[in-house]
Amino acid sequence: MTILAPYDGSSLSETAVRRAAEFGEFRDEAVVVLTVVPDDPGFAERRGWIEEGESYDPDAVERRFRSELDAIAPTATVRTERPAEPAARGATTRNDVTRTIRRVAADVDATVLFVGSENAAQVPAPPDSVGTPIAGDANYDVHIVRTAD
């Protein structure tokens, strides 16, 4: 069994990763931390990965996340994904991130997801929230972290 925790650098995702690592240790289960780094400067700016007008380097974001995760959950496996193609017509980067999380959850046979989201399972959801669609998936248990440690 595998525990999956998406990480986007936010304080809520950091708390979710910490709790996933504690839960994995308690249950003696593998923990995979997933970072999804799309090639979308607007998404990166809205997430606070870059400042307005700053050039966006997805490789630099990936390196920063890996460094942060080494300190947060040193025994977890870190997996970085980049949506293969830009968002399809009518789709959004959020949809691409959500699809990627679901695909990786299936790939690693996740039984539990720890998701940091202020808005998961609430309506209306902000346009960049990936927590809401993930929380509705019945293929695994979902632990929603709504407050940072």
PyRosetta script that sets phi, psi and omega in degrees:
from pyrosetta import init, pose_from_sequence

init()
pose = pose_from_sequence("MTILAPYDGSSLSETAVRRAAEFGEFRDEAVVVLTVVPDDPGFAERRGWIEEGESYDPDAVERRFRSELDAIAPTATVRTERPAEPAARGATTRNDVTRTIRRVAADVDATVLFVGSENAAQVPAPPDSVGTPIAGDANYDVHIVRTAD")
pose.set_psi(1, 147.6)
pose.set_omega(1, -176.1)
pose.set_phi(2, -131.5)
pose.set_psi(2, 141.2)
pose.set_omega(2, 175.1)
pose.set_phi(3, -104.6)
pose.set_psi(3, 132.2)
pose.set_omega(3, -179.2)
pose.set_phi(4, -116.9)
pose.set_psi(4, 134.8)
pose.set_omega(4, 177.7)
pose.set_phi(5, -134.1)
pose.set_psi(5, 107.5)
pose.set_omega(5, 174.3)
pose.set_phi(6, -67.7)
pose.set_psi(6, 143.4)
pose.set_omega(6, -178.8)
pose.set_phi(7, -131.4)
pose.set_psi(7, 129.8)
pose.set_omega(7, 179.2)
pose.set_phi(8, -126.9)
pose.set_psi(8, 14.6)
pose.set_omega(8, 178.5)
pose.set_phi(9, 88.1)
pose.set_psi(9, -8.1)
pose.set_omega(9, -180.0)
pose.set_phi(10, -77.9)
pose.set_psi(10, 160.2)
pose.set_omega(10, 179.7)
pose.set_phi(11, -64.7)
pose.set_psi(11, -34.2)
pose.set_omega(11, 178.1)
pose.set_phi(12, -68.4)
pose.set_psi(12, -39.8)
pose.set_omega(12, 178.5)
pose.set_phi(13, -69.8)
pose.set_psi(13, -32.0)
pose.set_omega(13, 175.5)
pose.set_phi(14, -63.2)
pose.set_psi(14, -44.6)
pose.set_omega(14, 177.9)
pose.set_phi(15, -63.2)
pose.set_psi(15, -40.8)
pose.set_omega(15, 178.4)
pose.set_phi(16, -61.5)
pose.set_psi(16, -41.6)
pose.set_omega(16, 178.9)
pose.set_phi(17, -64.8)
pose.set_psi(17, -43.9)
pose.set_omega(17, 178.6)
pose.set_phi(18, -59.5)
pose.set_psi(18, -45.1)
pose.set_omega(18, -179.3)
pose.set_phi(19, -67.9)
pose.set_psi(19, -37.1)
pose.set_omega(19, 176.8)
pose.set_phi(20, -62.8)
pose.set_psi(20, -42.2)
pose.set_omega(20, 179.1)
pose.set_phi(21, -63.8)
pose.set_psi(21, -41.2)
pose.set_omega(21, 177.8)
pose.set_phi(22, -64.5)
pose.set_psi(22, -44.1)
pose.set_omega(22, 180.0)
pose.set_phi(23, -63.8)
pose.set_psi(23, -42.9)
pose.set_omega(23, 178.6)
pose.set_phi(24, -62.9)
pose.set_psi(24, -40.2)
pose.set_omega(24, 177.8)
pose.set_phi(25, -65.6)
pose.set_psi(25, -44.0)
pose.set_omega(25, 180.0)
pose.set_phi(26, -60.6)
pose.set_psi(26, -41.9)
pose.set_omega(26, -176.8)
pose.set_phi(27, -96.2)
pose.set_psi(27, 2.2)
pose.set_omega(27, -178.8)
pose.set_phi(28, 54.6)
pose.set_psi(28, 51.6)
pose.set_omega(28, -179.6)
pose.set_phi(29, -123.3)
pose.set_psi(29, 152.0)
pose.set_omega(29, 178.6)
pose.set_phi(30, -68.0)
pose.set_psi(30, 144.3)
pose.set_omega(30, 176.6)
pose.set_phi(31, -120.3)
pose.set_psi(31, 127.3)
pose.set_omega(31, 175.3)
pose.set_phi(32, -114.9)
pose.set_psi(32, 127.1)
pose.set_omega(32, 175.2)
pose.set_phi(33, -104.2)
pose.set_psi(33, 125.1)
pose.set_omega(33, -176.9)
pose.set_phi(34, -107.4)
pose.set_psi(34, 126.8)
pose.set_omega(34, 169.0)
pose.set_phi(35, -111.7)
pose.set_psi(35, 132.6)
pose.set_omega(35, 176.5)
pose.set_phi(36, -114.3)
pose.set_psi(36, 117.5)
pose.set_omega(36, -174.3)
pose.set_phi(37, -119.8)
pose.set_psi(37, 87.7)
pose.set_omega(37, -179.6)
pose.set_phi(38, -72.7)
pose.set_psi(38, 156.0)
pose.set_omega(38, 177.4)
pose.set_phi(39, -88.2)
pose.set_psi(39, 68.8)
pose.set_omega(39, -176.1)
pose.set_phi(40, -141.3)
pose.set_psi(40, 97.7)
pose.set_omega(40, -178.2)
pose.set_phi(41, -56.5)
pose.set_psi(41, -35.8)
pose.set_omega(41, 179.0)
pose.set_phi(42, -64.0)
pose.set_psi(42, -42.1)
pose.set_omega(42, 177.1)
pose.set_phi(43, -62.7)
pose.set_psi(43, -45.3)
pose.set_omega(43, 179.9)
pose.set_phi(44, -60.7)
pose.set_psi(44, -39.1)
pose.set_omega(44, 178.8)
pose.set_phi(45, -67.2)
pose.set_psi(45, -44.8)
pose.set_omega(45, 179.4)
pose.set_phi(46, -63.4)
pose.set_psi(46, -30.2)
pose.set_omega(46, 178.8)
pose.set_phi(47, -80.9)
pose.set_psi(47, -10.6)
pose.set_omega(47, -178.9)
pose.set_phi(48, 83.5)
pose.set_psi(48, 15.4)
pose.set_omega(48, 178.6)
pose.set_phi(49, -75.0)
pose.set_psi(49, -29.0)
pose.set_omega(49, 177.2)
pose.set_phi(50, -137.2)
pose.set_psi(50, 160.7)
pose.set_omega(50, 175.8)
pose.set_phi(51, -85.4)
pose.set_psi(51, 159.6)
pose.set_omega(51, 178.0)
pose.set_phi(52, -55.5)
pose.set_psi(52, 129.6)
pose.set_omega(52, 178.3)
pose.set_phi(53, 82.9)
pose.set_psi(53, -10.4)
pose.set_omega(53, 179.2)
pose.set_phi(54, -73.5)
pose.set_psi(54, 145.3)
pose.set_omega(54, 177.5)
pose.set_phi(55, -71.7)
pose.set_psi(55, 148.1)
pose.set_omega(55, -174.3)
pose.set_phi(56, -106.8)
pose.set_psi(56, 125.1)
pose.set_omega(56, 177.6)
pose.set_phi(57, -122.6)
pose.set_psi(57, 98.7)
pose.set_omega(57, -179.3)
pose.set_phi(58, -56.4)
pose.set_psi(58, -33.5)
pose.set_omega(58, 178.7)
pose.set_phi(59, -63.9)
pose.set_psi(59, -39.0)
pose.set_omega(59, 178.6)
pose.set_phi(60, -66.1)
pose.set_psi(60, -39.6)
pose.set_omega(60, 177.2)
pose.set_phi(61, -63.4)
pose.set_psi(61, -44.1)
pose.set_omega(61, 179.0)
pose.set_phi(62, -60.3)
pose.set_psi(62, -45.1)
pose.set_omega(62, 179.2)
pose.set_phi(63, -62.2)
pose.set_psi(63, -42.1)
pose.set_omega(63, 179.6)
pose.set_phi(64, -62.2)
pose.set_psi(64, -45.8)
pose.set_omega(64, 179.6)
pose.set_phi(65, -60.7)
pose.set_psi(65, -44.9)
pose.set_omega(65, 179.9)
pose.set_phi(66, -60.5)
pose.set_psi(66, -41.5)
pose.set_omega(66, 178.2)
pose.set_phi(67, -63.3)
pose.set_psi(67, -45.2)
pose.set_omega(67, 178.5)
pose.set_phi(68, -61.8)
pose.set_psi(68, -42.1)
pose.set_omega(68, -176.6)
pose.set_phi(69, -70.8)
pose.set_psi(69, -27.8)
pose.set_omega(69, 174.4)
pose.set_phi(70, -59.0)
pose.set_psi(70, -34.3)
pose.set_omega(70, 179.8)
pose.set_phi(71, -84.5)
pose.set_psi(71, -34.4)
pose.set_omega(71, -174.9)
pose.set_phi(72, -77.9)
pose.set_psi(72, -46.3)
pose.set_omega(72, -175.8)
pose.set_phi(73, -143.1)
pose.set_psi(73, 75.4)
pose.set_omega(73, -172.3)
pose.set_phi(74, -63.0)
pose.set_psi(74, -23.0)
pose.set_omega(74, -178.8)
pose.set_phi(75, -94.0)
pose.set_psi(75, -5.7)
pose.set_omega(75, -179.8)
pose.set_phi(76, -77.1)
pose.set_psi(76, 152.6)
pose.set_omega(76, 171.4)
pose.set_phi(77, -84.9)
pose.set_psi(77, 128.9)
pose.set_omega(77, 179.1)
pose.set_phi(78, -102.3)
pose.set_psi(78, 129.4)
pose.set_omega(78, 179.1)
pose.set_phi(79, -126.2)
pose.set_psi(79, 127.0)
pose.set_omega(79, 177.8)
pose.set_phi(80, -110.8)
pose.set_psi(80, 133.8)
pose.set_omega(80, 178.1)
pose.set_phi(81, -124.9)
pose.set_psi(81, 148.1)
pose.set_omega(81, 171.9)
pose.set_phi(82, -126.5)
pose.set_psi(82, 122.7)
pose.set_omega(82, 176.6)
pose.set_phi(83, -50.7)
pose.set_psi(83, 130.6)
pose.set_omega(83, -171.5)
pose.set_phi(84, -61.6)
pose.set_psi(84, -36.8)
pose.set_omega(84, -176.6)
pose.set_phi(85, -129.6)
pose.set_psi(85, 157.1)
pose.set_omega(85, 174.7)
pose.set_phi(86, -58.8)
pose.set_psi(86, 159.3)
pose.set_omega(86, -179.8)
pose.set_phi(87, -49.7)
pose.set_psi(87, 131.6)
pose.set_omega(87, 178.6)
pose.set_phi(88, -63.7)
pose.set_psi(88, 161.0)
pose.set_omega(88, -180.0)
pose.set_phi(89, -52.4)
pose.set_psi(89, 126.0)
pose.set_omega(89, 179.3)
pose.set_phi(90, 86.8)
pose.set_psi(90, -13.9)
pose.set_omega(90, 178.7)
pose.set_phi(91, -89.9)
pose.set_psi(91, 171.5)
pose.set_omega(91, 178.2)
pose.set_phi(92, -126.6)
pose.set_psi(92, 165.1)
pose.set_omega(92, 175.8)
pose.set_phi(93, -60.7)
pose.set_psi(93, -37.7)
pose.set_omega(93, 177.8)
pose.set_phi(94, -57.4)
pose.set_psi(94, -42.5)
pose.set_omega(94, 178.1)
pose.set_phi(95, -62.0)
pose.set_psi(95, -41.3)
pose.set_omega(95, 178.6)
pose.set_phi(96, -62.7)
pose.set_psi(96, -41.4)
pose.set_omega(96, 179.1)
pose.set_phi(97, -65.0)
pose.set_psi(97, -44.9)
pose.set_omega(97, 179.1)
pose.set_phi(98, -59.9)
pose.set_psi(98, -47.6)
pose.set_omega(98, 179.0)
pose.set_phi(99, -60.6)
pose.set_psi(99, -38.7)
pose.set_omega(99, 179.5)
pose.set_phi(100, -65.2)
pose.set_psi(100, -43.9)
pose.set_omega(100, 178.5)
pose.set_phi(101, -60.8)
pose.set_psi(101, -45.8)
pose.set_omega(101, 179.9)
pose.set_phi(102, -63.2)
pose.set_psi(102, -40.9)
pose.set_omega(102, 179.8)
pose.set_phi(103, -64.3)
pose.set_psi(103, -45.0)
pose.set_omega(103, 180.0)
pose.set_phi(104, -66.6)
pose.set_psi(104, -38.1)
pose.set_omega(104, 176.4)
pose.set_phi(105, -57.5)
pose.set_psi(105, -42.1)
pose.set_omega(105, 177.3)
pose.set_phi(106, -68.6)
pose.set_psi(106, -42.0)
pose.set_omega(106, -179.4)
pose.set_phi(107, -58.6)
pose.set_psi(107, -41.7)
pose.set_omega(107, -176.5)
pose.set_phi(108, -93.8)
pose.set_psi(108, 4.0)
pose.set_omega(108, -178.8)
pose.set_phi(109, 55.9)
pose.set_psi(109, 49.1)
pose.set_omega(109, -178.3)
pose.set_phi(110, -65.8)
pose.set_psi(110, 136.9)
pose.set_omega(110, 175.1)
pose.set_phi(111, -106.0)
pose.set_psi(111, -20.4)
pose.set_omega(111, -179.9)
pose.set_phi(112, -142.0)
pose.set_psi(112, 136.4)
pose.set_omega(112, 172.7)
pose.set_phi(113, -115.6)
pose.set_psi(113, 137.4)
pose.set_omega(113, 171.4)
pose.set_phi(114, -110.4)
pose.set_psi(114, 115.9)
pose.set_omega(114, -174.4)
pose.set_phi(115, -121.4)
pose.set_psi(115, 127.0)
pose.set_omega(115, 174.7)
pose.set_phi(116, -91.1)
pose.set_psi(116, 113.7)
pose.set_omega(116, -178.3)
pose.set_phi(117, -158.0)
pose.set_psi(117, 128.0)
pose.set_omega(117, 175.3)
pose.set_phi(118, -70.7)
pose.set_psi(118, -23.6)
pose.set_omega(118, -168.2)
pose.set_phi(119, -118.7)
pose.set_psi(119, 3.7)
pose.set_omega(119, -177.5)
pose.set_phi(120, -58.3)
pose.set_psi(120, 135.3)
pose.set_omega(120, 177.6)
pose.set_phi(121, 67.0)
pose.set_psi(121, 16.0)
pose.set_omega(121, 175.5)
pose.set_phi(122, -111.1)
pose.set_psi(122, 151.6)
pose.set_omega(122, 177.3)
pose.set_phi(123, -123.7)
pose.set_psi(123, 134.8)
pose.set_omega(123, -2.3)
pose.set_phi(124, -82.3)
pose.set_psi(124, 156.0)
pose.set_omega(124, 178.5)
pose.set_phi(125, -98.1)
pose.set_psi(125, 145.9)
pose.set_omega(125, 175.6)
pose.set_phi(126, -66.9)
pose.set_psi(126, 154.5)
pose.set_omega(126, -173.4)
pose.set_phi(127, -62.3)
pose.set_psi(127, -23.2)
pose.set_omega(127, -178.7)
pose.set_phi(128, -100.7)
pose.set_psi(128, 5.4)
pose.set_omega(128, -179.4)
pose.set_phi(129, -76.4)
pose.set_psi(129, 123.5)
pose.set_omega(129, 174.0)
pose.set_phi(130, -95.7)
pose.set_psi(130, -11.0)
pose.set_omega(130, -177.3)
pose.set_phi(131, -66.1)
pose.set_psi(131, -38.6)
pose.set_omega(131, -175.9)
pose.set_phi(132, -60.5)
pose.set_psi(132, -52.7)
pose.set_omega(132, 179.6)
pose.set_phi(133, -68.6)
pose.set_psi(133, -30.4)
pose.set_omega(133, 178.4)
pose.set_phi(134, -67.5)
pose.set_psi(134, -41.0)
pose.set_omega(134, -177.0)
pose.set_phi(135, -63.6)
pose.set_psi(135, -24.3)
pose.set_omega(135, -178.4)
pose.set_phi(136, -85.5)
pose.set_psi(136, -2.5)
pose.set_omega(136, -177.2)
pose.set_phi(137, -81.5)
pose.set_psi(137, 127.2)
pose.set_omega(137, -176.3)
pose.set_phi(138, -90.3)
pose.set_psi(138, 6.4)
pose.set_omega(138, -177.9)
pose.set_phi(139, -78.7)
pose.set_psi(139, -10.6)
pose.set_omega(139, -178.7)
pose.set_phi(140, -157.2)
pose.set_psi(140, 161.4)
pose.set_omega(140, 172.6)
pose.set_phi(141, -74.6)
pose.set_psi(141, 147.9)
pose.set_omega(141, 179.6)
pose.set_phi(142, -127.3)
pose.set_psi(142, 124.9)
pose.set_omega(142, 174.3)
pose.set_phi(143, -104.3)
pose.set_psi(143, 118.5)
pose.set_omega(143, -177.2)
pose.set_phi(144, -100.0)
pose.set_psi(144, 125.0)
pose.set_omega(144, 178.6)
pose.set_phi(145, -100.7)
pose.set_psi(145, 114.5)
pose.set_omega(145, -176.8)
pose.set_phi(146, -107.5)
pose.set_psi(146, -9.3)
pose.set_omega(146, 177.3)
pose.set_phi(147, -134.0)
pose.set_psi(147, 137.2)
pose.set_omega(147, 179.9)
pose.set_phi(148, -78.9)
pose.set_psi(148, 151.1)
pose.set_omega(148, 177.0)
pose.set_phi(149, -66.0)
pose.dump_pdb("model.pdb")
